[in-house]
Amino acid sequence: MYKAYFHLKSNPFELTPDPNCFVPTRRHDEALAALYYGVRRHKGLVVVTGEVGTGKTLLLRCLLRLLEQSRDVAYAYLFNSTLSPTEFLQYTLSDFGFPASGKNKCELLLDLSRFLVARGTKQMTTVLIVDEAHQLSSETLEEIRLLSNLETTTEKLLQIMLVGQPELDQKLDSIGLRQLKQRIALRTQLGPLSAEETRVYIEKRLQIAGADLKAIPLFPPHAIARVHRYSHGFPRLINTICENALITAYARRMPAATAEIIEQVAKEFRLDVFSSVEGDDAEFRKKIMAGQATGSVIDRHAANHEPVAGSRALKVPIAIEESEYEPNI
């Protein structure tokens, strides 16, 4: 609707997790490199946590794009984690291309074991990705722990990736899941963006959409400051605010989104209420900002990337030396 008015090729702030719009901030870049490293080095169990709206699903989509470029990688992607252990196995086998309906748990495990051993003998990589993993039951998490036992003398046959909200950390900290927690090879956390990262994020998304950064900025500094204030640095909220701000600016035939427009959008989405509540609740603020103080296990390799075909923003971690990493378990 506003693309022609602002001379854009695409909508810069779509809420759908499009890897072409991935902006590699330091934290997201490190998390992507950690996931890629864990899979390609057959580390076994990798855990990624982050608050709602920090970009976990987009990160997974970026990883899947990288994995799809390799012919030796097969993956199953579980996006609904509210399944019983048997349903979990059925879904996994089905996503790997095997008939699973009507089979009992023993048959499912035998099929999966044969599949993994066959691929392992060919030095091929097999990945199980579980999104919304914080919703997994303790029984299903225990099933995942048992699947992690499928290994050779040198490496894991199944690479398992658990991605979820901070509640997943709480579950893994429980005494009943201590065995699973000890099997985590890599662990990383996504947090909200800083004020400077928010500015870079907005400008990069506009650049990807075809905006002329030398022209009048669509989001002046004072407007970006308001965006960060009301979004608290969460990419999903940044997208929501900026998308609606551009629509409002277009409707008013204004050349840019002003701070006043940002204030109006925040009020319409009741983000000003969220801001007020957060200011009165130190514990809540501490919770949502916890990710900012959490370092990645691969700090030294954030810049060691090469471009990926078909994407202007997504990059691949390369030349990762295993000896330089210390898994956080």
Number of C-alpha atoms within 10 A of each C-alpha: 10 17 17 9 12 18 12 17 14 15 17 23 22 15 15 11 17 13 21 17 23 24 21 19 15 14 23 24 24 25 26 24 27 26 22 21 22 23 25 16 15 22 21 26 26 24 25 25 24 23 21 18 20 23 19 26 19 20 25 21 16 23 20 17 17 17 19 12 11 11 9 13 17 16 19 18 17 17 13 14 17 15 16 15 19 17 17 19 23 24 21 22 20 15 17 18 10 15 14 19 12 9 13 13 15 10 12 21 17 11 15 21 17 11 16 20 17 13 18 18 10 9 12 18 23 23 23 22 20 22 22 20 25 22 18 23 16 16 13 20 20 17 17 19 20 12 20 19 13 17 17 11 5 7 14 23 28 27 24 27 25 23 25 24 22 21 15 20 17 10 19 20 13 11 9 12 16 12 13 18 19 13 16 22 17 24 21 25 27 28 25 25 26 15 17 12 17 23 20 17 21 21 20 20 21 23 16 20 19 17 21 14 12 6 7 10 15 24 23 14 13 13 22 24 18 20 29 23 17 24 25 23 25 22 23 18 23 24 22 18 25 24 18 20 27 27 15 20 20 18 11 10 11 14 15 20 23 22 19 13 20 26 19 18 22 25 14 11 14 12 20 18 13 15 16 11 13 16 12 10 10 10 11 13 15 11 11 19 20 17 21 14 9 13 14 23 19 20 16 12 18 21 15 13 15 11 12 14 11 10 15 14 16 24 23 19 21 14 9 17 10 10 6 11 14 11 16 12 12
